[in-house]
């Protein structure tokens, strides 16, 4: 259910400065978004999986906090990230 190593590296390369830049806010949000999408698909099939549901809620909350932080730091980077990840239409 976790994202593959290759997919994670691909996300890091596209949103970070280099392949080792995992601390950048944009990279963290992009990785969380990928995990949220996978958990959402899992929840569609396994409706009674309460533990995964709790994990999904935690990831959504963490992403919301990181988005709020990014918006306070740089409105421009925030808008670019929302556009790139196709969030909040």
Biopython code that builds the backbone (N, CA, C, O; Angstrom):
import numpy as np
from Bio.PDB.StructureBuilder import StructureBuilder

atoms = [
    (1, "UNK", "N", (0.815, -1.188, 0.000)),
    (1, "UNK", "CA", (0.000, 0.000, 0.000)),
    (1, "UNK", "C", (0.867, 1.263, 0.000)),
    (1, "UNK", "O", (0.396, 2.334, -0.384)),
    (2, "UNK", "N", (2.102, 1.149, 0.418)),
    (2, "UNK", "CA", (2.998, 2.291, 0.398)),
    (2, "UNK", "C", (3.444, 2.577, -1.035)),
    (2, "UNK", "O", (3.403, 1.697, -1.895)),
    (3, "UNK", "N", (3.864, 3.796, -1.278)),
    (3, "UNK", "CA", (4.312, 4.125, -2.627)),
    (3, "UNK", "C", (5.654, 3.450, -2.886)),
    (3, "UNK", "O", (6.447, 3.241, -1.968)),
    (4, "UNK", "N", (5.892, 3.119, -4.135)),
    (4, "UNK", "CA", (7.122, 2.415, -4.480)),
    (4, "UNK", "C", (8.317, 3.351, -4.402)),
    (4, "UNK", "O", (8.177, 4.572, -4.463)),
    (5, "UNK", "N", (9.470, 2.767, -4.267)),
    (5, "UNK", "CA", (10.707, 3.531, -4.169)),
    (5, "UNK", "C", (10.934, 4.354, -5.437)),
    (5, "UNK", "O", (11.367, 5.505, -5.371)),
    (6, "UNK", "N", (10.641, 3.760, -6.580)),
    (6, "UNK", "CA", (10.833, 4.456, -7.850)),
    (6, "UNK", "C", (9.906, 5.666, -7.968)),
    (6, "UNK", "O", (10.318, 6.733, -8.423)),
    (7, "UNK", "N", (8.647, 5.485, -7.554)),
    (7, "UNK", "CA", (7.679, 6.586, -7.626)),
    (7, "UNK", "C", (8.078, 7.711, -6.682)),
    (7, "UNK", "O", (7.956, 8.889, -7.019)),
    (8, "UNK", "N", (8.552, 7.344, -5.504)),
    (8, "UNK", "CA", (8.987, 8.344, -4.527)),
    (8, "UNK", "C", (10.182, 9.132, -5.062)),
    (8, "UNK", "O", (10.232, 10.353, -4.917)),
    (9, "UNK", "N", (11.143, 8.443, -5.678)),
    (9, "UNK", "CA", (12.300, 9.119, -6.267)),
    (9, "UNK", "C", (11.872, 10.054, -7.385)),
    (9, "UNK", "O", (12.416, 11.148, -7.536)),
    (10, "UNK", "N", (10.896, 9.620, -8.163)),
    (10, "UNK", "CA", (10.378, 10.444, -9.256)),
    (10, "UNK", "C", (9.738, 11.725, -8.710)),
    (10, "UNK", "O", (9.934, 12.803, -9.273)),
    (11, "UNK", "N", (8.983, 11.613, -7.628)),
    (11, "UNK", "CA", (8.354, 12.783, -7.008)),
    (11, "UNK", "C", (9.417, 13.724, -6.468)),
    (11, "UNK", "O", (9.321, 14.940, -6.635)),
    (12, "UNK", "N", (10.429, 13.164, -5.821)),
    (12, "UNK", "CA", (11.498, 13.982, -5.244)),
    (12, "UNK", "C", (12.242, 14.743, -6.335)),
    (12, "UNK", "O", (12.568, 15.917, -6.159)),
    (13, "UNK", "N", (12.512, 14.086, -7.458)),
    (13, "UNK", "CA", (13.209, 14.755, -8.563)),
    (13, "UNK", "C", (12.378, 15.877, -9.165)),
    (13, "UNK", "O", (12.912, 16.922, -9.535)),
    (14, "UNK", "N", (11.071, 15.662, -9.262)),
    (14, "UNK", "CA", (10.240, 16.681, -9.920)),
    (14, "UNK", "C", (9.939, 17.872, -9.021)),
    (14, "UNK", "O", (9.729, 18.973, -9.529)),
    (15, "UNK", "N", (9.911, 17.691, -7.698)),
    (15, "UNK", "CA", (9.573, 18.802, -6.810)),
    (15, "UNK", "C", (10.747, 19.325, -5.987)),
    (15, "UNK", "O", (10.659, 20.414, -5.419)),
    (16, "UNK", "N", (11.842, 18.573, -5.912)),
    (16, "UNK", "CA", (12.994, 19.002, -5.129)),
    (16, "UNK", "C", (14.094, 19.587, -6.000)),
    (16, "UNK", "O", (14.005, 19.585, -7.228)),
    (17, "UNK", "N", (15.128, 20.085, -5.343)),
    (17, "UNK", "CA", (16.274, 20.628, -6.080)),
    (17, "UNK", "C", (17.106, 19.512, -6.698)),
    (17, "UNK", "O", (17.580, 19.635, -7.827)),
    (18, "UNK", "N", (17.281, 18.417, -5.950)),
    (18, "UNK", "CA", (18.003, 17.252, -6.449)),
    (18, "UNK", "C", (17.360, 15.990, -5.891)),
    (18, "UNK", "O", (16.317, 16.058, -5.241)),
    (19, "UNK", "N", (17.982, 14.833, -6.143)),
    (19, "UNK", "CA", (17.364, 13.571, -5.740)),
    (19, "UNK", "C", (17.416, 13.302, -4.241)),
    (19, "UNK", "O", (16.779, 12.364, -3.762)),
    (20, "UNK", "N", (18.165, 14.109, -3.493)),
    (20, "UNK", "CA", (18.263, 13.915, -2.048)),
    (20, "UNK", "C", (17.516, 14.988, -1.258)),
    (20, "UNK", "O", (17.605, 15.024, -0.031)),
    (21, "UNK", "N", (16.798, 15.844, -1.934)),
    (21, "UNK", "CA", (16.093, 16.959, -1.293)),
    (21, "UNK", "C", (14.692, 16.522, -0.859)),
    (21, "UNK", "O", (13.697, 16.844, -1.508)),
    (22, "UNK", "N", (14.637, 15.785, 0.251)),
    (22, "UNK", "CA", (13.346, 15.300, 0.731)),
    (22, "UNK", "C", (12.731, 16.207, 1.784)),
    (22, "UNK", "O", (11.577, 16.004, 2.162)),
    (23, "UNK", "N", (13.456, 17.190, 2.263)),
    (23, "UNK", "CA", (12.962, 18.051, 3.326)),
    (23, "UNK", "C", (12.180, 19.247, 2.842)),
    (23, "UNK", "O", (11.499, 19.905, 3.629)),
    (24, "UNK", "N", (12.266, 19.535, 1.572)),
    (24, "UNK", "CA", (11.560, 20.688, 1.024)),
    (24, "UNK", "C", (10.049, 20.502, 1.194)),
    (24, "UNK", "O", (9.530, 19.406, 0.983)),
    (25, "UNK", "N", (9.364, 21.542, 1.564)),
    (25, "UNK", "CA", (7.934, 21.472, 1.847)),
    (25, "UNK", "C", (7.147, 20.935, 0.659)),
    (25, "UNK", "O", (6.234, 20.127, 0.832)),
    (26, "UNK", "N", (7.493, 21.376, -0.544)),
    (26, "UNK", "CA", (6.785, 20.927, -1.738)),
    (26, "UNK", "C", (6.914, 19.421, -1.931)),
    (26, "UNK", "O", (5.957, 18.756, -2.328)),
    (27, "UNK", "N", (8.106, 18.884, -1.648)),
    (27, "UNK", "CA", (8.348, 17.453, -1.799)),
    (27, "UNK", "C", (7.508, 16.677, -0.783)),
    (27, "UNK", "O", (6.889, 15.669, -1.126)),
    (28, "UNK", "N", (7.489, 17.143, 0.455)),
    (28, "UNK", "CA", (6.721, 16.466, 1.491)),
    (28, "UNK", "C", (5.235, 16.456, 1.153)),
    (28, "UNK", "O", (4.562, 15.443, 1.344)),
    (29, "UNK", "N", (4.719, 17.576, 0.652)),
    (29, "UNK", "CA", (3.307, 17.657, 0.285)),
    (29, "UNK", "C", (3.009, 16.737, -0.892)),
    (29, "UNK", "O", (1.972, 16.074, -0.907)),
    (30, "UNK", "N", (3.895, 16.685, -1.869)),
    (30, "UNK", "CA", (3.682, 15.827, -3.036)),
    (30, "UNK", "C", (3.683, 14.352, -2.644)),
    (30, "UNK", "O", (2.871, 13.579, -3.151)),
    (31, "UNK", "N", (4.573, 13.960, -1.757)),
    (31, "UNK", "CA", (4.618, 12.567, -1.303)),
    (31, "UNK", "C", (3.347, 12.229, -0.516)),
    (31, "UNK", "O", (2.758, 11.165, -0.706)),
    (32, "UNK", "N", (2.936, 13.128, 0.355)),
    (32, "UNK", "CA", (1.697, 12.905, 1.108)),
    (32, "UNK", "C", (0.493, 12.804, 0.182)),
    (32, "UNK", "O", (-0.404, 11.994, 0.414)),
    (33, "UNK", "N", (0.468, 13.619, -0.861)),
    (33, "UNK", "CA", (-0.637, 13.581, -1.807)),
    (33, "UNK", "C", (-0.703, 12.223, -2.501)),
    (33, "UNK", "O", (-1.786, 11.663, -2.674)),
    (34, "UNK", "N", (0.441, 11.702, -2.893)),
    (34, "UNK", "CA", (0.485, 10.382, -3.530)),
    (34, "UNK", "C", (-0.008, 9.299, -2.574)),
    (34, "UNK", "O", (-0.764, 8.413, -2.972)),
    (35, "UNK", "N", (0.420, 9.370, -1.311)),
    (35, "UNK", "CA", (-0.021, 8.393, -0.324)),
    (35, "UNK", "C", (-1.527, 8.510, -0.069)),
    (35, "UNK", "O", (-2.209, 7.498, 0.091)),
    (36, "UNK", "N", (-2.041, 9.732, -0.031)),
    (36, "UNK", "CA", (-3.472, 9.960, 0.177)),
    (36, "UNK", "C", (-4.275, 9.371, -0.976)),
    (36, "UNK", "O", (-5.319, 8.756, -0.758)),
    (37, "UNK", "N", (-3.795, 9.555, -2.192)),
    (37, "UNK", "CA", (-4.499, 9.002, -3.343)),
    (37, "UNK", "C", (-4.555, 7.476, -3.277)),
    (37, "UNK", "O", (-5.587, 6.875, -3.578)),
    (38, "UNK", "N", (-3.450, 6.858, -2.886)),
    (38, "UNK", "CA", (-3.425, 5.401, -2.784)),
    (38, "UNK", "C", (-4.326, 4.901, -1.655)),
    (38, "UNK", "O", (-5.031, 3.905, -1.818)),
    (39, "UNK", "N", (-4.305, 5.589, -0.517)),
    (39, "UNK", "CA", (-5.166, 5.185, 0.588)),
    (39, "UNK", "C", (-6.642, 5.379, 0.253)),
    (39, "UNK", "O", (-7.488, 4.600, 0.692)),
    (40, "UNK", "N", (-6.947, 6.407, -0.517)),
    (40, "UNK", "CA", (-8.321, 6.642, -0.931)),
    (40, "UNK", "C", (-8.823, 5.489, -1.790)),
    (40, "UNK", "O", (-9.947, 5.019, -1.617)),
    (41, "UNK", "N", (-7.986, 5.037, -2.715)),
    (41, "UNK", "CA", (-8.354, 3.890, -3.543)),
    (41, "UNK", "C", (-8.526, 2.627, -2.694)),
    (41, "UNK", "O", (-9.433, 1.829, -2.932)),
    (42, "UNK", "N", (-7.656, 2.458, -1.713)),
    (42, "UNK", "CA", (-7.754, 1.309, -0.810)),
    (42, "UNK", "C", (-9.061, 1.356, -0.019)),
    (42, "UNK", "O", (-9.706, 0.327, 0.182)),
    (43, "UNK", "N", (-9.448, 2.543, 0.427)),
    (43, "UNK", "CA", (-10.658, 2.683, 1.219)),
    (43, "UNK", "C", (-11.919, 2.436, 0.397)),
    (43, "UNK", "O", (-12.943, 2.033, 0.950)),
    (44, "UNK", "N", (-11.863, 2.670, -0.902)),
    (44, "UNK", "CA", (-13.020, 2.384, -1.756)),
    (44, "UNK", "C", (-13.313, 0.890, -1.790)),
    (44, "UNK", "O", (-14.473, 0.480, -1.852)),
    (45, "UNK", "N", (-12.259, 0.077, -1.749)),
    (45, "UNK", "CA", (-12.407, -1.374, -1.796)),
    (45, "UNK", "C", (-12.668, -1.940, -0.405)),
    (45, "UNK", "O", (-13.490, -2.841, -0.240)),
    (46, "UNK", "N", (-11.966, -1.410, 0.593)),
    (46, "UNK", "CA", (-12.035, -1.928, 1.965)),
    (46, "UNK", "C", (-12.698, -0.909, 2.881)),
    (46, "UNK", "O", (-12.022, -0.210, 3.637)),
    (47, "UNK", "N", (-13.996, -0.828, 2.812)),
    (47, "UNK", "CA", (-14.744, 0.201, 3.531)),
    (47, "UNK", "C", (-14.663, 0.065, 5.051)),
    (47, "UNK", "O", (-14.801, 1.062, 5.761)),
    (48, "UNK", "N", (-14.448, -1.123, 5.555)),
    (48, "UNK", "CA", (-14.451, -1.343, 7.003)),
    (48, "UNK", "C", (-13.058, -1.306, 7.629)),
    (48, "UNK", "O", (-12.912, -1.628, 8.808)),
    (49, "UNK", "N", (-12.057, -0.931, 6.887)),
    (49, "UNK", "CA", (-10.679, -0.872, 7.378)),
    (49, "UNK", "C", (-10.476, 0.416, 8.172)),
    (49, "UNK", "O", (-10.065, 1.440, 7.627)),
    (50, "UNK", "N", (-10.769, 0.345, 9.457)),
    (50, "UNK", "CA", (-10.740, 1.537, 10.317)),
    (50, "UNK", "C", (-9.316, 2.047, 10.556)),
    (50, "UNK", "O", (-9.104, 3.252, 10.693)),
    (51, "UNK", "N", (-8.353, 1.146, 10.605)),
    (51, "UNK", "CA", (-6.975, 1.561, 10.858)),
    (51, "UNK", "C", (-6.417, 2.372, 9.682)),
    (51, "UNK", "O", (-5.735, 3.377, 9.882)),
    (52, "UNK", "N", (-6.706, 1.936, 8.485)),
    (52, "UNK", "CA", (-6.260, 2.684, 7.312)),
    (52, "UNK", "C", (-6.988, 4.019, 7.207)),
    (52, "UNK", "O", (-6.425, 5.014, 6.750)),
    (53, "UNK", "N", (-8.236, 4.027, 7.631)),
    (53, "UNK", "CA", (-9.018, 5.264, 7.612)),
    (53, "UNK", "C", (-8.404, 6.305, 8.549)),
    (53, "UNK", "O", (-8.316, 7.484, 8.206)),
    (54, "UNK", "N", (-7.985, 5.863, 9.723)),
    (54, "UNK", "CA", (-7.327, 6.762, 10.659)),
    (54, "UNK", "C", (-6.013, 7.285, 10.073)),
    (54, "UNK", "O", (-5.701, 8.469, 10.202)),
    (55, "UNK", "N", (-5.248, 6.405, 9.432)),
    (55, "UNK", "CA", (-4.001, 6.823, 8.792)),
    (55, "UNK", "C", (-4.249, 7.830, 7.686)),
    (55, "UNK", "O", (-3.478, 8.774, 7.514)),
    (56, "UNK", "N", (-5.330, 7.629, 6.931)),
    (56, "UNK", "CA", (-5.699, 8.572, 5.873)),
    (56, "UNK", "C", (-6.009, 9.940, 6.460)),
    (56, "UNK", "O", (-5.546, 10.961, 5.952)),
    (57, "UNK", "N", (-6.787, 9.955, 7.521)),
    (57, "UNK", "CA", (-7.126, 11.233, 8.172)),
    (57, "UNK", "C", (-5.879, 11.954, 8.681)),
    (57, "UNK", "O", (-5.777, 13.176, 8.572)),
    (58, "UNK", "N", (-4.935, 11.198, 9.235)),
    (58, "UNK", "CA", (-3.702, 11.803, 9.739)),
    (58, "UNK", "C", (-2.880, 12.413, 8.608)),
    (58, "UNK", "O", (-2.319, 13.499, 8.756)),
    (59, "UNK", "N", (-2.811, 11.709, 7.478)),
    (59, "UNK", "CA", (-2.046, 12.215, 6.340)),
    (59, "UNK", "C", (-2.700, 13.465, 5.751)),
    (59, "UNK", "O", (-2.006, 14.405, 5.363)),
    (60, "UNK", "N", (-4.021, 13.479, 5.683)),
    (60, "UNK", "CA", (-4.729, 14.649, 5.170)),
    (60, "UNK", "C", (-4.491, 15.844, 6.083)),
    (60, "UNK", "O", (-4.280, 16.960, 5.608)),
    (61, "UNK", "N", (-4.524, 15.615, 7.381)),
    (61, "UNK", "CA", (-4.283, 16.683, 8.343)),
    (61, "UNK", "C", (-2.851, 17.209, 8.254)),
    (61, "UNK", "O", (-2.625, 18.417, 8.321)),
    (62, "UNK", "N", (-1.895, 16.307, 8.102)),
    (62, "UNK", "CA", (-0.500, 16.708, 7.981)),
    (62, "UNK", "C", (-0.283, 17.523, 6.709)),
    (62, "UNK", "O", (0.428, 18.528, 6.722)),
    (63, "UNK", "N", (-0.903, 17.085, 5.608)),
    (63, "UNK", "CA", (-0.774, 17.827, 4.356)),
    (63, "UNK", "C", (-1.393, 19.215, 4.481)),
    (63, "UNK", "O", (-0.842, 20.188, 3.967)),
    (64, "UNK", "N", (-2.528, 19.312, 5.158)),
    (64, "UNK", "CA", (-3.177, 20.609, 5.352)),
    (64, "UNK", "C", (-2.279, 21.549, 6.150)),
    (64, "UNK", "O", (-2.191, 22.739, 5.845)),
    (65, "UNK", "N", (-1.618, 21.018, 7.162)),
    (65, "UNK", "CA", (-0.695, 21.832, 7.965)),
    (65, "UNK", "C", (0.482, 22.317, 7.125)),
    (65, "UNK", "O", (0.883, 23.477, 7.221)),
    (66, "UNK", "N", (1.030, 21.434, 6.306)),
    (66, "UNK", "CA", (2.162, 21.816, 5.457)),
    (66, "UNK", "C", (1.736, 22.838, 4.403)),
    (66, "UNK", "O", (2.494, 23.753, 4.083)),
    (67, "UNK", "N", (0.532, 22.686, 3.866)),
    (67, "UNK", "CA", (0.032, 23.664, 2.890)),
    (67, "UNK", "C", (-0.159, 25.031, 3.536)),
    (67, "UNK", "O", (0.147, 26.061, 2.936)),
    (68, "UNK", "N", (-0.665, 25.028, 4.757)),
    (68, "UNK", "CA", (-0.851, 26.291, 5.489)),
    (68, "UNK", "C", (0.499, 26.967, 5.731)),
    (68, "UNK", "O", (0.631, 28.181, 5.575)),
    (69, "UNK", "N", (1.496, 26.173, 6.114)),
    (69, "UNK", "CA", (2.843, 26.710, 6.328)),
    (69, "UNK", "C", (3.417, 27.285, 5.037)),
    (69, "UNK", "O", (3.975, 28.382, 5.032)),
    (70, "UNK", "N", (3.277, 26.536, 3.944)),
    (70, "UNK", "CA", (3.815, 26.992, 2.663)),
    (70, "UNK", "C", (3.142, 28.282, 2.213)),
    (70, "UNK", "O", (3.798, 29.173, 1.674)),
    (71, "UNK", "N", (1.838, 28.382, 2.434)),
    (71, "UNK", "CA", (1.105, 29.594, 2.053)),
    (71, "UNK", "C", (1.604, 30.798, 2.850)),
    (71, "UNK", "O", (1.697, 31.901, 2.311)),
    (72, "UNK", "N", (1.924, 30.594, 4.121)),
    (72, "UNK", "CA", (2.425, 31.702, 4.941)),
    (72, "UNK", "C", (3.840, 32.103, 4.536)),
    (72, "UNK", "O", (4.220, 33.266, 4.676)),
    (73, "UNK", "N", (4.620, 31.146, 4.035)),
    (73, "UNK", "CA", (5.987, 31.435, 3.620)),
    (73, "UNK", "C", (6.059, 32.082, 2.239)),
    (73, "UNK", "O", (6.741, 33.091, 2.059)),
    (74, "UNK", "N", (5.355, 31.502, 1.261)),
    (74, "UNK", "CA", (5.435, 31.991, -0.105)),
    (74, "UNK", "C", (4.136, 31.690, -0.842)),
    (74, "UNK", "O", (3.853, 30.542, -1.185)),
    (75, "UNK", "N", (3.366, 32.718, -1.077)),
    (75, "UNK", "CA", (2.091, 32.575, -1.787)),
    (75, "UNK", "C", (2.299, 32.043, -3.207)),
    (75, "UNK", "O", (1.498, 31.254, -3.709)),
    (76, "UNK", "N", (3.377, 32.482, -3.842)),
    (76, "UNK", "CA", (3.660, 32.067, -5.218)),
    (76, "UNK", "C", (3.956, 30.567, -5.305)),
    (76, "UNK", "O", (3.397, 29.871, -6.153)),
    (77, "UNK", "N", (4.837, 30.071, -4.429)),
    (77, "UNK", "CA", (5.155, 28.643, -4.411)),
    (77, "UNK", "C", (3.926, 27.815, -4.063)),
    (77, "UNK", "O", (3.745, 26.718, -4.590)),
    (78, "UNK", "N", (3.081, 28.335, -3.177)),
    (78, "UNK", "CA", (1.846, 27.666, -2.789)),
    (78, "UNK", "C", (0.919, 27.482, -3.991)),
    (78, "UNK", "O", (0.397, 26.390, -4.218)),
    (79, "UNK", "N", (0.722, 28.541, -4.749)),
    (79, "UNK", "CA", (-0.159, 28.480, -5.916)),
    (79, "UNK", "C", (0.404, 27.553, -6.993)),
    (79, "UNK", "O", (-0.348, 26.808, -7.621)),
    (80, "UNK", "N", (1.717, 27.594, -7.211)),
    (80, "UNK", "CA", (2.356, 26.716, -8.185)),
    (80, "UNK", "C", (2.181, 25.246, -7.798)),
    (80, "UNK", "O", (1.931, 24.398, -8.654)),
    (81, "UNK", "N", (2.315, 24.956, -6.511)),
    (81, "UNK", "CA", (2.173, 23.581, -6.044)),
    (81, "UNK", "C", (0.737, 23.094, -6.200)),
    (81, "UNK", "O", (0.513, 21.963, -6.629)),
    (82, "UNK", "N", (-0.228, 23.924, -5.860)),
    (82, "UNK", "CA", (-1.629, 23.543, -6.024)),
    (82, "UNK", "C", (-1.934, 23.241, -7.484)),
    (82, "UNK", "O", (-2.667, 22.304, -7.799)),
    (83, "UNK", "N", (-1.367, 24.042, -8.358)),
    (83, "UNK", "CA", (-1.566, 23.825, -9.805)),
    (83, "UNK", "C", (-0.911, 22.521, -10.251)),
    (83, "UNK", "O", (-1.497, 21.760, -11.021)),
    (84, "UNK", "N", (0.309, 22.262, -9.763)),
    (84, "UNK", "CA", (1.045, 21.067, -10.187)),
    (84, "UNK", "C", (0.398, 19.778, -9.673)),
    (84, "UNK", "O", (0.400, 18.759, -10.363)),
    (85, "UNK", "N", (-0.154, 19.828, -8.462)),
    (85, "UNK", "CA", (-0.753, 18.630, -7.870)),
    (85, "UNK", "C", (-2.244, 18.512, -8.147)),
    (85, "UNK", "O", (-2.881, 17.529, -7.770)),
    (86, "UNK", "N", (-2.788, 19.520, -8.804)),
    (86, "UNK", "CA", (-4.212, 19.521, -9.163)),
    (86, "UNK", "C", (-5.095, 19.460, -7.915)),
    (86, "UNK", "O", (-6.029, 18.661, -7.840)),
    (87, "UNK", "N", (-4.786, 20.315, -6.939)),
    (87, "UNK", "CA", (-5.550, 20.394, -5.698)),
    (87, "UNK", "C", (-6.409, 21.660, -5.697)),
    (87, "UNK", "O", (-6.063, 22.649, -6.343)),
    (88, "UNK", "N", (-7.510, 21.627, -4.985)),
    (88, "UNK", "CA", (-8.392, 22.780, -4.770)),
    (88, "UNK", "C", (-8.734, 23.530, -6.038)),
    (88, "UNK", "O", (-8.216, 24.620, -6.280)),
    (89, "UNK", "N", (-9.579, 22.967, -6.826)),
    (89, "UNK", "CA", (-9.954, 23.612, -8.090)),
    (89, "UNK", "C", (-10.820, 24.797, -7.900)),
    (89, "UNK", "O", (-11.212, 25.437, -8.876)),
]
sb = StructureBuilder()
sb.init_structure("model")
sb.init_model(0)
sb.init_chain("A")
sb.init_seg("    ")
for serial, (resi, resn, name, xyz) in enumerate(atoms, 1):
    if name == "N":
        sb.init_residue(resn, " ", resi, " ")
    sb.init_atom(name, np.array(xyz, "f"), 0.0, 1.0, " ", f" {name:<3s}", serial, name[0])
structure = sb.get_structure()
